[in-house]
């Protein structure tokens, strides 16, 4: 079942009542209070400094492996809350993750880079751009990607994805559509981190990313091949709202559809949130030694 992504941009009080998420608004508000089954919630985005959430609700959301995203004063996702563990064999899975050999990590990263570049190339083709260089670079990816083919492919990709006449520099704090990408990637990170914990893994222990200031190294690894799907949504949103320079509520509503967009894995279509769970389950199998292949989506 596809879980719901909920966005709260107005002052409200969120609490648990009979296994339901009870949403209550101030008396002066025109919004109507309502309830939602907690088991239906996958991601919850809190984007107002005057939101109050009860500890009982937080605990119940954690029990149901829901992710809570908190936004900063610029309305960009800043904090992410996940359950510490949600798999029945957590200790065993953790030990398998910690014991992963260096050669296996390098092989898994090679598979990840290949899948990412292949999806970037597919999106360029969809946009009517030439993908020959990315197809060439695909063949150059070695175990562990020691020559940083991923970075070279990304530079070529960003130069062309918004059109040959469009000047764009990908930067976390850059101008639009960077803010759209940041918001979309934050949602994707929450989806991947949530799925990793559900599969018994710790999102901090990566196969390639190892920045000591990044608590989501493994999530940063596994989300890479999914990024082009977010890019596609962002391109559509940017073209739909060409004169917007801020993250409006309407734009956020568009980006919050990311968990439900269709992706294809091994020839079968599924919502992105469900597909990510298949990917993290395959990663867990690789750590356990029962598989050698990561199952990633293929953008057509």
C-alpha positions in Angstrom: 0.0 0.0 0.0 1.3 3.4 -0.9 1.7 5.6 2.2 0.4 9.2 2.2 2.7 12.3 2.3 1.1 15.0 4.4 2.1 18.7 4.3 1.2 21.2 7.1 1.9 24.8 6.3 -0.5 26.4 8.7 -0.6 26.7 12.5 -2.1 23.6 14.0 -2.1 21.1 16.8 -1.3 17.5 15.8 -2.0 14.7 18.3 -2.9 11.0 18.5 -6.5 9.9 19.2 -7.6 6.3 18.9 -4.7 5.4 16.5 -5.7 8.4 14.4 -3.8 11.6 13.6 -6.0 14.3 14.9 -5.5 17.7 13.1 -6.9 20.7 15.0 -6.6 24.3 13.8 -6.9 27.5 15.8 -10.4 28.9 16.4 -9.8 31.9 14.1 -8.8 29.6 11.2 -11.2 28.8 8.4 -9.7 25.3 8.1 -11.7 22.3 9.4 -10.2 19.9 11.9 -10.0 16.2 10.7 -8.5 12.8 11.4 -6.3 10.5 9.4 -5.4 6.9 10.2 -1.8 6.9 11.4 -1.0 3.7 9.6 -1.7 5.5 6.3 1.1 8.1 6.9 4.5 7.6 5.2 5.9 11.1 5.4 4.8 14.2 7.3 6.2 17.7 6.4 6.0 20.3 9.1 6.4 23.8 7.6 5.2 26.4 10.1 6.8 27.5 13.4 3.4 27.4 15.1 2.8 23.7 14.7 2.5 21.7 17.9 2.9 17.9 17.8 2.3 15.6 20.8 4.9 13.0 21.9 2.2 10.3 21.8 1.7 11.0 18.1 5.5 11.1 17.4 5.8 7.7 19.1 3.0 6.2 17.1 4.3 7.5 13.8 7.7 5.9 14.7 5.9 2.6 15.4 4.5 2.8 11.9 7.9 3.8 10.3 6.7 7.2 9.3 9.3 10.0 8.5 8.8 13.5 9.9 10.4 16.3 8.0 10.8 19.7 9.7 11.3 22.8 7.6 13.4 25.9 8.4 12.6 29.6 8.2 13.1 29.5 4.5 10.5 26.7 4.2 13.2 24.2 3.1 13.4 20.8 4.7 16.0 20.9 7.4 15.4 18.1 9.9 14.4 14.5 9.5 13.1 12.2 12.2 13.1 8.4 11.8 12.6 5.4 14.1 15.9 4.1 15.4 15.0 0.6 14.1 11.9 -1.0 12.6 13.1 -4.4 11.5 12.5 -7.5 13.7 16.1 -8.7 13.0 17.8 -5.3 13.4 20.9 -6.4 15.3 21.6 -9.2 12.7 21.1 -6.7 9.8 23.3 -4.1 11.4 26.1 -6.6 11.8 25.8 -7.6 8.2 26.0 -4.0 7.2 29.0 -3.3 9.3 30.8 -6.4 8.1 30.3 -5.5 4.4 33.7 -6.0 2.6 35.4 -3.2 0.7 35.3 -5.1 -2.6 31.5 -5.5 -2.2 31.0 -1.8 -1.3 33.0 -0.9 -4.4 30.9 -3.2 -6.6 27.6 -1.9 -5.1 28.8 1.7 -5.8 29.7 0.8 -9.4 26.2 -0.6 -9.9 24.7 2.6 -8.3 26.7 5.0 -10.6 25.9 3.0 -13.7 22.2 3.1 -12.8 22.3 6.8 -12.1 24.1 7.7 -15.3 21.8 5.5 -17.4 18.7 7.3 -15.9 20.3 10.7 -16.5 20.9 9.7 -20.2 17.3 8.5 -20.5 16.0 11.9 -19.2 18.3 13.8 -21.6 16.8 11.7 -24.5 13.3 12.5 -23.2 14.3 16.2 -23.3 15.5 15.9 -26.9 19.2 16.3 -25.9 22.1 14.2 -27.0 23.1 11.5 -24.6 26.1 10.1 -26.5 28.6 11.3 -24.0 26.8 9.8 -21.1 26.5 6.5 -23.0 30.3 6.7 -23.5 30.9 7.4 -19.8 28.7 4.5 -18.8 31.3 2.1 -20.2 34.0 3.8 -18.2 32.6 3.1 -14.7 34.9 0.8 -12.8 34.5 -0.9 -9.4 34.4 1.9 -6.8 34.4 4.5 -9.6 38.0 5.6 -8.9 38.0 8.0 -11.9 34.9 9.8 -10.7 32.9 9.1 -13.8 29.8 10.0 -11.8 31.1 13.6 -11.3 32.0 14.0 -15.0 28.7 12.7 -16.1 26.9 15.0 -13.7 28.7 18.1 -15.1 27.7 17.2 -18.6 24.1 16.4 -17.5 23.5 19.7 -15.7 24.9 21.6 -18.6 22.1 20.2 -20.8 19.1 19.1 -18.8 17.3 22.5 -18.8 18.0 23.1 -22.5 21.1 24.0 -24.5 20.3 27.7 -24.2 19.6 27.7 -20.5 22.4 28.7 -18.2 22.2 26.6 -15.0 24.7 25.9 -12.2 23.7 23.2 -9.7 24.3 24.6 -6.3 22.6 23.9 -3.0 22.1 27.7 -2.3 21.8 28.7 -6.0 18.9 30.4 -7.7 15.8 28.7 -9.1 15.3 25.9 -9.9 17.9 24.9 -7.3 15.4 25.4 -4.5 13.0 23.1 -6.3 15.7 20.4 -6.6 16.7 20.8 -2.9 13.1 20.3 -1.8 12.5 17.4 -4.1 15.8 15.7 -3.0 14.9 16.2 0.6 11.6 14.3 0.1 13.5 11.6 -1.8 16.1 11.3 1.0 13.3 10.9 3.6 11.7 8.1 1.4 15.1 6.3 1.0 16.1 6.7 4.7 12.6 5.4 5.8 13.0 2.3 3.5 16.5 1.6 4.8 15.3 1.5 8.4 12.4 -0.7 7.4 14.9 -3.1 5.8 17.0 -3.2 9.0 19.8 -0.9 8.0 21.3 2.3 9.5 21.2 5.2 7.0 24.4 6.7 8.4 26.8 3.8 7.3 27.3 4.3 3.6 28.9 2.2 0.8 30.6 5.3 -0.8 29.6 8.5 1.0 31.5 8.9 4.2 31.4 12.5 5.2 31.6 12.7 8.9 29.1 15.5 8.9 26.5 13.6 6.9 24.2 11.4 9.0 22.5 10.0 5.9 25.5 8.5 4.0 23.8 5.3 2.9 20.6 7.1 2.0 22.7 9.5 0.0 24.2 6.5 -1.8 21.0 4.7 -2.6 19.0 7.7 -3.7 21.4 8.6 -6.6 19.7 6.6 -9.4 16.3 8.0 -8.2 17.4 11.6 -8.6 16.6 11.9 -12.3 12.9 11.1 -11.4 12.9 14.1 -9.1 14.7 16.1 -11.8 11.9 15.3 -14.2 9.2 16.4 -11.8 11.2 19.6 -11.1 11.5 20.4 -14.9 7.7 19.9 -15.3 7.1 22.2 -12.3 9.5 24.9 -13.5 7.9 24.9 -16.9 4.4 25.0 -15.3 5.4 28.0 -13.1 7.9 29.9 -15.2 7.6 33.2 -13.3 7.7 31.9 -9.8 10.9 32.5 -7.8 9.7 31.1 -4.4 8.5 27.8 -3.1 4.8 28.5 -3.0 2.3 26.2 -1.5 1.1 25.2 -4.9 4.6 24.3 -6.0 5.2 22.3 -2.9 2.0 20.4 -3.5 3.3 19.4 -6.9 6.7 18.3 -5.4 4.9 16.3 -2.7 3.6 14.0 -5.4 7.1 12.5 -5.8 6.5 9.4 -3.5 3.5 8.5 -5.8 5.1 8.9 -9.2 5.3 5.8 -11.3 8.7 4.2 -11.8 9.8 0.9 -13.6 11.8 -1.8 -11.9 12.6 -5.0 -13.8 9.8 -4.2 -16.2 7.2 -3.7 -13.6 5.6 -0.3 -12.7 5.1 0.8 -9.2 4.9 4.1 -7.1 8.4 5.4 -6.3 7.9 4.8 -2.5 7.2 1.1 -3.2 10.0 0.8 -5.7 12.5 2.3 -3.2 11.5 -0.5 -0.7 12.4 -3.1 -3.4 15.8 -1.4 -3.8 16.6 -1.3 -0.1 15.5 -4.9 0.3 17.9 -5.9 -2.5 20.7 -4.0 -0.7 19.9 -5.9 2.5 20.2 -9.2 0.6 23.6 -8.1 -0.8 24.8 -7.3 2.7 23.5 -10.7 3.9 25.4 -12.5 1.0 22.3 -13.9 -0.6 22.4 -11.6 -3.6 25.0 -9.6 -5.6 22.7 -7.3 -7.6 21.1 -4.0 -6.5 17.6 -3.6 -8.0 17.3 -0.1 -9.3 14.7 1.6 -11.5 15.1 2.2 -15.2 13.9 5.5 -16.6 12.4 5.0 -20.0 
